[in-house]
Amino acid sequence: MKVLITGAAGFLGSHLTDRFLADGHSVIGVDNFITGHPENIAHLAGNNRFSLMRHNISDYTSVDGPLDGVLHFASPASPVDYLEHPIQTLKVGSLGTHNALGIALAKKARFFLASTSEVYGDPLVHPQPESYWGNVNPIGPRGVYDEAKRFAEAMTMAYHRFHGVDTRIVRIFNTYGPRMRPRDGRVVSNFIVQALNNEPLTIYGDGSQTRSFCFVDDEIDGIYRLFNNGDSAPTNIGNPVEYTVKQLAEIVVELTGTPSPIVYKPLPEDDPKVRQPDITRARTMLGWEPKVDVREGVRRTIEFFRTLVGSPRMTAR
């Protein structure tokens, strides 16, 4: 196959690019490097099955030649990033999705949307099945990301129903692992960077809020299976094992050996209190479930961040 991946220099996009290339396919990557990083794809230099377009998918996009798939992963994805780039986040969820769907329609290619568990907002149903419509504040600070993804899902289904485009939608739950950007505002990377720098680990709220952390290798495997063997309905891909944020902080302290204390600050507005995927669909349809437990995944992620200690990436926003 030959596929187009938007956000190819991002955390998930770069791992997904690697997966397609490893299986013998060709990839055209698109990224404007707002939150992606060139180092994430530097190892692909000289690979004749990979090419990169430095381009904003929210602008008009033209691609030469046939394509078998268009996978739309471009978007700021952490609170720090989408609060810093609110307009770009809304545009890539709306205009970017429209442009990417237009390419898929023109090429008669399969379209894959990277959506998010944030479409469930601060959920009133727990765990969250795909049938749950969510509890989102559309005008709150997080609404720029939540509603961008909800609109992207609606646009994807409209192209599926009206134009007959073969589509997939994945709802991604808290993914972590190598190539996360230091200080990107996500809890795993924040804790690890703080621990390696012997800084206090910052918990927002009392730490009792829960998340379900999925290691990147497992997430990419689920995404890849969904692209090849899924259907058009949204599908949760995430780890159903739930941890409190305080438990995660304690794991990071233990595995890094840091003397850092844990400190507490006020909970941000609209921060979800619970988050846990119901992965019945993924298990049944794809035969998928995560294999890497949180302690092992965090250990591997710490190893990656240790390689960045002392580099500008550890201090840059």
Contacts in CASP RR format, 6 or more apart in sequence:
PFRMAT RR
TARGET T0000
AUTHOR 0000-0000-0000
METHOD contacts of the structure
MODEL  1
MKVLITGAAGFLGSHLTDRFLADGHSVIGVDNFITGHPENIAHLAGNNRF
SLMRHNISDYTSVDGPLDGVLHFASPASPVDYLEHPIQTLKVGSLGTHNA
LGIALAKKARFFLASTSEVYGDPLVHPQPESYWGNVNPIGPRGVYDEAKR
FAEAMTMAYHRFHGVDTRIVRIFNTYGPRMRPRDGRVVSNFIVQALNNEP
LTIYGDGSQTRSFCFVDDEIDGIYRLFNNGDSAPTNIGNPVEYTVKQLAE
IVVELTGTPSPIVYKPLPEDDPKVRQPDITRARTMLGWEPKVDVREGVRR
TIEFFRTLVGSPRMTAR
1 20 0 8 1.000
1 25 0 8 1.000
1 26 0 8 1.000
1 68 0 8 1.000
1 69 0 8 1.000
2 25 0 8 1.000
2 26 0 8 1.000
2 27 0 8 1.000
2 28 0 8 1.000
2 66 0 8 1.000
2 67 0 8 1.000
2 68 0 8 1.000
2 69 0 8 1.000
3 20 0 8 1.000
3 25 0 8 1.000
3 26 0 8 1.000
3 27 0 8 1.000
3 28 0 8 1.000
3 67 0 8 1.000
3 68 0 8 1.000
3 69 0 8 1.000
3 70 0 8 1.000
3 71 0 8 1.000
3 109 0 8 1.000
4 27 0 8 1.000
4 28 0 8 1.000
4 29 0 8 1.000
4 30 0 8 1.000
4 63 0 8 1.000
4 67 0 8 1.000
4 69 0 8 1.000
4 70 0 8 1.000
4 71 0 8 1.000
4 100 0 8 1.000
4 103 0 8 1.000
4 109 0 8 1.000
5 13 0 8 1.000
5 16 0 8 1.000
5 17 0 8 1.000
5 20 0 8 1.000
5 27 0 8 1.000
5 28 0 8 1.000
5 29 0 8 1.000
5 30 0 8 1.000
5 71 0 8 1.000
5 73 0 8 1.000
6 29 0 8 1.000
6 30 0 8 1.000
6 31 0 8 1.000
6 57 0 8 1.000
6 70 0 8 1.000
6 71 0 8 1.000
6 72 0 8 1.000
6 73 0 8 1.000
6 74 0 8 1.000
6 96 0 8 1.000
6 100 0 8 1.000
7 13 0 8 1.000
7 29 0 8 1.000
7 30 0 8 1.000
7 31 0 8 1.000
7 36 0 8 1.000
7 57 0 8 1.000
7 73 0 8 1.000
7 74 0 8 1.000
7 75 0 8 1.000
8 14 0 8 1.000
8 16 0 8 1.000
8 17 0 8 1.000
8 27 0 8 1.000
8 29 0 8 1.000
8 30 0 8 1.000
8 31 0 8 1.000
8 41 0 8 1.000
8 52 0 8 1.000
8 73 0 8 1.000
9 29 0 8 1.000
9 31 0 8 1.000
9 33 0 8 1.000
9 36 0 8 1.000
9 37 0 8 1.000
9 38 0 8 1.000
9 40 0 8 1.000
9 41 0 8 1.000
9 52 0 8 1.000
10 31 0 8 1.000
10 35 0 8 1.000
10 36 0 8 1.000
10 37 0 8 1.000
10 40 0 8 1.000
10 73 0 8 1.000
10 179 0 8 1.000
11 36 0 8 1.000
11 40 0 8 1.000
11 77 0 8 1.000
11 175 0 8 1.000
11 177 0 8 1.000
11 179 0 8 1.000
11 180 0 8 1.000
11 181 0 8 1.000
11 216 0 8 1.000
12 73 0 8 1.000
12 77 0 8 1.000
12 114 0 8 1.000
12 172 0 8 1.000
12 175 0 8 1.000
12 216 0 8 1.000
12 219 0 8 1.000
12 220 0 8 1.000
12 223 0 8 1.000
13 73 0 8 1.000
14 40 0 8 1.000
14 41 0 8 1.000
14 179 0 8 1.000
15 179 0 8 1.000
15 216 0 8 1.000
15 217 0 8 1.000
15 220 0 8 1.000
16 71 0 8 1.000
16 73 0 8 1.000
16 220 0 8 1.000
16 223 0 8 1.000
16 224 0 8 1.000
17 27 0 8 1.000
17 29 0 8 1.000
17 41 0 8 1.000
17 44 0 8 1.000
17 50 0 8 1.000
18 44 0 8 1.000
19 220 0 8 1.000
19 221 0 8 1.000
19 224 0 8 1.000
20 26 0 8 1.000
20 27 0 8 1.000
20 224 0 8 1.000
21 27 0 8 1.000
21 44 0 8 1.000
21 47 0 8 1.000
21 49 0 8 1.000
21 50 0 8 1.000
24 49 0 8 1.000
25 49 0 8 1.000
26 49 0 8 1.000
26 50 0 8 1.000
27 49 0 8 1.000
27 50 0 8 1.000
27 51 0 8 1.000
28 50 0 8 1.000
28 51 0 8 1.000
28 52 0 8 1.000
28 53 0 8 1.000
28 63 0 8 1.000
28 67 0 8 1.000
29 50 0 8 1.000
29 51 0 8 1.000
29 52 0 8 1.000
29 53 0 8 1.000
30 52 0 8 1.000
30 53 0 8 1.000
30 55 0 8 1.000
30 57 0 8 1.000
30 61 0 8 1.000
30 74 0 8 1.000
31 52 0 8 1.000
31 53 0 8 1.000
31 54 0 8 1.000
31 55 0 8 1.000
31 74 0 8 1.000
32 54 0 8 1.000
32 55 0 8 1.000
32 56 0 8 1.000
32 57 0 8 1.000
32 74 0 8 1.000
33 54 0 8 1.000
34 76 0 8 1.000
34 81 0 8 1.000
34 85 0 8 1.000
34 88 0 8 1.000
35 76 0 8 1.000
35 77 0 8 1.000
35 78 0 8 1.000
35 81 0 8 1.000
35 85 0 8 1.000
35 181 0 8 1.000
35 184 0 8 1.000
36 181 0 8 1.000
37 179 0 8 1.000
37 181 0 8 1.000
37 313 0 8 1.000
39 313 0 8 1.000
40 179 0 8 1.000
41 50 0 8 1.000
41 52 0 8 1.000
44 50 0 8 1.000
53 61 0 8 1.000
53 63 0 8 1.000
55 61 0 8 1.000
56 92 0 8 1.000
57 72 0 8 1.000
57 74 0 8 1.000
57 92 0 8 1.000
57 96 0 8 1.000
57 99 0 8 1.000
57 100 0 8 1.000
58 88 0 8 1.000
58 91 0 8 1.000
58 92 0 8 1.000
58 93 0 8 1.000
58 95 0 8 1.000
58 96 0 8 1.000
58 99 0 8 1.000
59 95 0 8 1.000
59 99 0 8 1.000
60 99 0 8 1.000
61 99 0 8 1.000
61 100 0 8 1.000
61 103 0 8 1.000
63 103 0 8 1.000
63 107 0 8 1.000
65 107 0 8 1.000
66 107 0 8 1.000
67 103 0 8 1.000
67 104 0 8 1.000
67 107 0 8 1.000
67 109 0 8 1.000
68 109 0 8 1.000
68 110 0 8 1.000
69 104 0 8 1.000
69 107 0 8 1.000
69 109 0 8 1.000
69 110 0 8 1.000
69 111 0 8 1.000
69 112 0 8 1.000
70 100 0 8 1.000
70 101 0 8 1.000
70 103 0 8 1.000
70 104 0 8 1.000
70 107 0 8 1.000
70 109 0 8 1.000
70 110 0 8 1.000
70 111 0 8 1.000
70 112 0 8 1.000
71 111 0 8 1.000
71 112 0 8 1.000
71 114 0 8 1.000
71 227 0 8 1.000
72 96 0 8 1.000
72 97 0 8 1.000
72 100 0 8 1.000
72 101 0 8 1.000
72 111 0 8 1.000
72 112 0 8 1.000
72 113 0 8 1.000
72 114 0 8 1.000
72 152 0 8 1.000
73 114 0 8 1.000
74 92 0 8 1.000
74 96 0 8 1.000
75 82 0 8 1.000
75 89 0 8 1.000
75 92 0 8 1.000
75 93 0 8 1.000
75 114 0 8 1.000
75 145 0 8 1.000
75 148 0 8 1.000
75 149 0 8 1.000
76 82 0 8 1.000
76 84 0 8 1.000
76 85 0 8 1.000
76 88 0 8 1.000
76 89 0 8 1.000
76 92 0 8 1.000
76 145 0 8 1.000
77 116 0 8 1.000
77 145 0 8 1.000
78 184 0 8 1.000
78 185 0 8 1.000
78 186 0 8 1.000
79 142 0 8 1.000
79 145 0 8 1.000
79 185 0 8 1.000
79 186 0 8 1.000
79 268 0 8 1.000
80 183 0 8 1.000
80 184 0 8 1.000
80 185 0 8 1.000
80 317 0 8 1.000
81 89 0 8 1.000
81 184 0 8 1.000
81 185 0 8 1.000
82 89 0 8 1.000
82 142 0 8 1.000
82 144 0 8 1.000
82 145 0 8 1.000
83 141 0 8 1.000
83 144 0 8 1.000
86 144 0 8 1.000
87 144 0 8 1.000
89 144 0 8 1.000
89 145 0 8 1.000
89 148 0 8 1.000
90 144 0 8 1.000
90 147 0 8 1.000
90 148 0 8 1.000
92 148 0 8 1.000
93 148 0 8 1.000
93 149 0 8 1.000
93 151 0 8 1.000
93 152 0 8 1.000
94 148 0 8 1.000
94 151 0 8 1.000
94 152 0 8 1.000
94 155 0 8 1.000
97 113 0 8 1.000
97 151 0 8 1.000
97 152 0 8 1.000
97 155 0 8 1.000
97 156 0 8 1.000
98 155 0 8 1.000
100 111 0 8 1.000
101 111 0 8 1.000
101 155 0 8 1.000
101 156 0 8 1.000
101 159 0 8 1.000
101 165 0 8 1.000
102 159 0 8 1.000
103 109 0 8 1.000
104 110 0 8 1.000
104 111 0 8 1.000
104 159 0 8 1.000
104 165 0 8 1.000
104 167 0 8 1.000
105 159 0 8 1.000
105 163 0 8 1.000
105 165 0 8 1.000
109 166 0 8 1.000
110 166 0 8 1.000
110 167 0 8 1.000
110 168 0 8 1.000
110 227 0 8 1.000
111 156 0 8 1.000
111 159 0 8 1.000
111 165 0 8 1.000
111 166 0 8 1.000
111 167 0 8 1.000
111 168 0 8 1.000
112 167 0 8 1.000
112 168 0 8 1.000
112 169 0 8 1.000
112 170 0 8 1.000
112 223 0 8 1.000
112 226 0 8 1.000
112 227 0 8 1.000
113 152 0 8 1.000
113 153 0 8 1.000
113 156 0 8 1.000
113 167 0 8 1.000
113 168 0 8 1.000
113 169 0 8 1.000
113 170 0 8 1.000
114 170 0 8 1.000
114 172 0 8 1.000
114 223 0 8 1.000
115 149 0 8 1.000
115 152 0 8 1.000
115 153 0 8 1.000
115 169 0 8 1.000
115 170 0 8 1.000
115 171 0 8 1.000
115 172 0 8 1.000
115 234 0 8 1.000
116 145 0 8 1.000
116 146 0 8 1.000
116 149 0 8 1.000
116 171 0 8 1.000
116 172 0 8 1.000
117 128 0 8 1.000
117 171 0 8 1.000
117 172 0 8 1.000
117 173 0 8 1.000
117 174 0 8 1.000
117 236 0 8 1.000
117 238 0 8 1.000
117 275 0 8 1.000
117 277 0 8 1.000
118 136 0 8 1.000
118 142 0 8 1.000
118 145 0 8 1.000
118 146 0 8 1.000
118 149 0 8 1.000
119 134 0 8 1.000
119 136 0 8 1.000
119 146 0 8 1.000
119 149 0 8 1.000
119 150 0 8 1.000
119 153 0 8 1.000
119 171 0 8 1.000
120 128 0 8 1.000
120 132 0 8 1.000
120 134 0 8 1.000
120 135 0 8 1.000
120 136 0 8 1.000
120 171 0 8 1.000
120 272 0 8 1.000
120 275 0 8 1.000
121 134 0 8 1.000
121 135 0 8 1.000
121 136 0 8 1.000
121 137 0 8 1.000
121 142 0 8 1.000
121 146 0 8 1.000
121 270 0 8 1.000
121 272 0 8 1.000
122 135 0 8 1.000
122 136 0 8 1.000
122 137 0 8 1.000
122 270 0 8 1.000
122 271 0 8 1.000
122 272 0 8 1.000
122 273 0 8 1.000
123 132 0 8 1.000
123 134 0 8 1.000
123 135 0 8 1.000
123 272 0 8 1.000
123 274 0 8 1.000
123 275 0 8 1.000
124 134 0 8 1.000
124 135 0 8 1.000
125 132 0 8 1.000
125 134 0 8 1.000
126 274 0 8 1.000
126 276 0 8 1.000
127 240 0 8 1.000
127 242 0 8 1.000
127 276 0 8 1.000
127 277 0 8 1.000
127 278 0 8 1.000
128 134 0 8 1.000
128 236 0 8 1.000
128 275 0 8 1.000
128 276 0 8 1.000
128 277 0 8 1.000
128 278 0 8 1.000
129 236 0 8 1.000
129 278 0 8 1.000
129 280 0 8 1.000
130 171 0 8 1.000
130 233 0 8 1.000
130 234 0 8 1.000
130 235 0 8 1.000
130 236 0 8 1.000
130 278 0 8 1.000
130 281 0 8 1.000
136 143 0 8 1.000
136 146 0 8 1.000
136 147 0 8 1.000
136 150 0 8 1.000
137 143 0 8 1.000
137 146 0 8 1.000
137 270 0 8 1.000
138 146 0 8 1.000
138 147 0 8 1.000
140 269 0 8 1.000
140 270 0 8 1.000
141 268 0 8 1.000
141 269 0 8 1.000
141 270 0 8 1.000
142 269 0 8 1.000
142 270 0 8 1.000
142 271 0 8 1.000
143 270 0 8 1.000
153 169 0 8 1.000
153 234 0 8 1.000
156 167 0 8 1.000
156 169 0 8 1.000
157 167 0 8 1.000
157 169 0 8 1.000
157 232 0 8 1.000
159 165 0 8 1.000
159 167 0 8 1.000
160 166 0 8 1.000
160 167 0 8 1.000
160 232 0 8 1.000
166 232 0 8 1.000
167 232 0 8 1.000
168 226 0 8 1.000
168 227 0 8 1.000
168 230 0 8 1.000
168 231 0 8 1.000
168 232 0 8 1.000
168 235 0 8 1.000
169 232 0 8 1.000
169 233 0 8 1.000
169 234 0 8 1.000
169 235 0 8 1.000
170 222 0 8 1.000
170 223 0 8 1.000
170 226 0 8 1.000
170 234 0 8 1.000
170 235 0 8 1.000
170 236 0 8 1.000
170 237 0 8 1.000
171 234 0 8 1.000
171 235 0 8 1.000
171 236 0 8 1.000
171 237 0 8 1.000
171 277 0 8 1.000
172 214 0 8 1.000
172 219 0 8 1.000
172 223 0 8 1.000
172 237 0 8 1.000
172 238 0 8 1.000
173 211 0 8 1.000
173 212 0 8 1.000
173 214 0 8 1.000
173 236 0 8 1.000
173 237 0 8 1.000
173 238 0 8 1.000
173 239 0 8 1.000
173 275 0 8 1.000
173 276 0 8 1.000
173 277 0 8 1.000
174 186 0 8 1.000
174 187 0 8 1.000
174 188 0 8 1.000
174 211 0 8 1.000
174 212 0 8 1.000
174 213 0 8 1.000
174 214 0 8 1.000
174 238 0 8 1.000
174 275 0 8 1.000
175 213 0 8 1.000
175 214 0 8 1.000
175 215 0 8 1.000
175 216 0 8 1.000
175 219 0 8 1.000
175 238 0 8 1.000
176 186 0 8 1.000
176 188 0 8 1.000
176 189 0 8 1.000
176 213 0 8 1.000
176 214 0 8 1.000
176 215 0 8 1.000
176 216 0 8 1.000
176 297 0 8 1.000
176 298 0 8 1.000
176 301 0 8 1.000
177 188 0 8 1.000
177 215 0 8 1.000
177 216 0 8 1.000
177 297 0 8 1.000
177 300 0 8 1.000
177 301 0 8 1.000
177 304 0 8 1.000
178 216 0 8 1.000
178 300 0 8 1.000
178 301 0 8 1.000
178 303 0 8 1.000
178 304 0 8 1.000
179 216 0 8 1.000
179 304 0 8 1.000
180 186 0 8 1.000
180 188 0 8 1.000
180 189 0 8 1.000
180 301 0 8 1.000
180 304 0 8 1.000
181 189 0 8 1.000
181 313 0 8 1.000
182 189 0 8 1.000
182 193 0 8 1.000
182 305 0 8 1.000
182 308 0 8 1.000
182 313 0 8 1.000
182 314 0 8 1.000
182 315 0 8 1.000
182 316 0 8 1.000
183 189 0 8 1.000
183 190 0 8 1.000
183 193 0 8 1.000
183 314 0 8 1.000
183 315 0 8 1.000
183 316 0 8 1.000
183 317 0 8 1.000
184 190 0 8 1.000
187 211 0 8 1.000
187 245 0 8 1.000
187 248 0 8 1.000
188 213 0 8 1.000
188 248 0 8 1.000
188 252 0 8 1.000
188 298 0 8 1.000
188 301 0 8 1.000
189 301 0 8 1.000
189 305 0 8 1.000
190 201 0 8 1.000
190 202 0 8 1.000
191 201 0 8 1.000
191 248 0 8 1.000
191 249 0 8 1.000
191 252 0 8 1.000
192 252 0 8 1.000
192 256 0 8 1.000
192 298 0 8 1.000
192 301 0 8 1.000
192 302 0 8 1.000
192 305 0 8 1.000
193 199 0 8 1.000
193 305 0 8 1.000
193 314 0 8 1.000
194 200 0 8 1.000
194 201 0 8 1.000
194 202 0 8 1.000
194 260 0 8 1.000
195 201 0 8 1.000
195 252 0 8 1.000
195 253 0 8 1.000
195 256 0 8 1.000
195 257 0 8 1.000
195 258 0 8 1.000
195 260 0 8 1.000
195 302 0 8 1.000
196 256 0 8 1.000
196 258 0 8 1.000
196 302 0 8 1.000
196 305 0 8 1.000
196 306 0 8 1.000
196 309 0 8 1.000
196 314 0 8 1.000
197 309 0 8 1.000
197 314 0 8 1.000
198 258 0 8 1.000
198 259 0 8 1.000
198 260 0 8 1.000
199 260 0 8 1.000
200 260 0 8 1.000
200 261 0 8 1.000
200 262 0 8 1.000
200 263 0 8 1.000
201 249 0 8 1.000
201 252 0 8 1.000
201 253 0 8 1.000
201 260 0 8 1.000
201 261 0 8 1.000
201 262 0 8 1.000
201 263 0 8 1.000
202 263 0 8 1.000
202 264 0 8 1.000
202 265 0 8 1.000
203 245 0 8 1.000
203 246 0 8 1.000
203 249 0 8 1.000
203 262 0 8 1.000
203 263 0 8 1.000
203 264 0 8 1.000
203 265 0 8 1.000
204 245 0 8 1.000
204 264 0 8 1.000
204 265 0 8 1.000
204 266 0 8 1.000
204 267 0 8 1.000
204 268 0 8 1.000
204 271 0 8 1.000
205 264 0 8 1.000
205 265 0 8 1.000
205 266 0 8 1.000
205 267 0 8 1.000
206 246 0 8 1.000
206 264 0 8 1.000
207 244 0 8 1.000
207 245 0 8 1.000
207 246 0 8 1.000
207 249 0 8 1.000
207 264 0 8 1.000
208 244 0 8 1.000
208 245 0 8 1.000
208 246 0 8 1.000
209 244 0 8 1.000
209 245 0 8 1.000
209 267 0 8 1.000
209 271 0 8 1.000
209 272 0 8 1.000
209 273 0 8 1.000
209 274 0 8 1.000
210 242 0 8 1.000
210 243 0 8 1.000
210 244 0 8 1.000
210 245 0 8 1.000
210 273 0 8 1.000
210 274 0 8 1.000
210 275 0 8 1.000
210 276 0 8 1.000
211 242 0 8 1.000
211 243 0 8 1.000
211 245 0 8 1.000
211 248 0 8 1.000
211 275 0 8 1.000
212 238 0 8 1.000
212 239 0 8 1.000
212 240 0 8 1.000
212 241 0 8 1.000
212 242 0 8 1.000
212 243 0 8 1.000
212 275 0 8 1.000
212 276 0 8 1.000
212 277 0 8 1.000
213 239 0 8 1.000
213 241 0 8 1.000
213 243 0 8 1.000
213 248 0 8 1.000
213 294 0 8 1.000
214 237 0 8 1.000
214 238 0 8 1.000
214 239 0 8 1.000
214 290 0 8 1.000
215 239 0 8 1.000
215 290 0 8 1.000
215 292 0 8 1.000
215 294 0 8 1.000
215 296 0 8 1.000
215 297 0 8 1.000
215 300 0 8 1.000
217 292 0 8 1.000
218 238 0 8 1.000
218 239 0 8 1.000
218 290 0 8 1.000
218 291 0 8 1.000
218 292 0 8 1.000
219 237 0 8 1.000
219 238 0 8 1.000
219 290 0 8 1.000
221 288 0 8 1.000
222 237 0 8 1.000
222 282 0 8 1.000
222 286 0 8 1.000
222 288 0 8 1.000
223 237 0 8 1.000
225 286 0 8 1.000
225 287 0 8 1.000
225 288 0 8 1.000
226 235 0 8 1.000
226 237 0 8 1.000
226 282 0 8 1.000
226 286 0 8 1.000
226 288 0 8 1.000
229 285 0 8 1.000
229 286 0 8 1.000
230 285 0 8 1.000
230 286 0 8 1.000
231 285 0 8 1.000
233 281 0 8 1.000
235 281 0 8 1.000
235 282 0 8 1.000
235 285 0 8 1.000
235 286 0 8 1.000
236 277 0 8 1.000
236 278 0 8 1.000
236 279 0 8 1.000
236 281 0 8 1.000
236 282 0 8 1.000
237 277 0 8 1.000
237 279 0 8 1.000
237 282 0 8 1.000
237 288 0 8 1.000
238 277 0 8 1.000
238 279 0 8 1.000
238 282 0 8 1.000
238 290 0 8 1.000
239 277 0 8 1.000
239 290 0 8 1.000
239 294 0 8 1.000
240 276 0 8 1.000
240 277 0 8 1.000
240 278 0 8 1.000
240 279 0 8 1.000
240 290 0 8 1.000
241 290 0 8 1.000
241 293 0 8 1.000
241 294 0 8 1.000
242 274 0 8 1.000
242 275 0 8 1.000
242 276 0 8 1.000
243 294 0 8 1.000
246 262 0 8 1.000
248 294 0 8 1.000
248 298 0 8 1.000
249 262 0 8 1.000
250 262 0 8 1.000
251 294 0 8 1.000
251 295 0 8 1.000
251 298 0 8 1.000
252 258 0 8 1.000
252 298 0 8 1.000
252 302 0 8 1.000
253 260 0 8 1.000
253 262 0 8 1.000
255 295 0 8 1.000
255 298 0 8 1.000
255 299 0 8 1.000
255 302 0 8 1.000
256 302 0 8 1.000
279 288 0 8 1.000
279 289 0 8 1.000
282 288 0 8 1.000
282 289 0 8 1.000
283 289 0 8 1.000
292 300 0 8 1.000
305 314 0 8 1.000
308 314 0 8 1.000
END
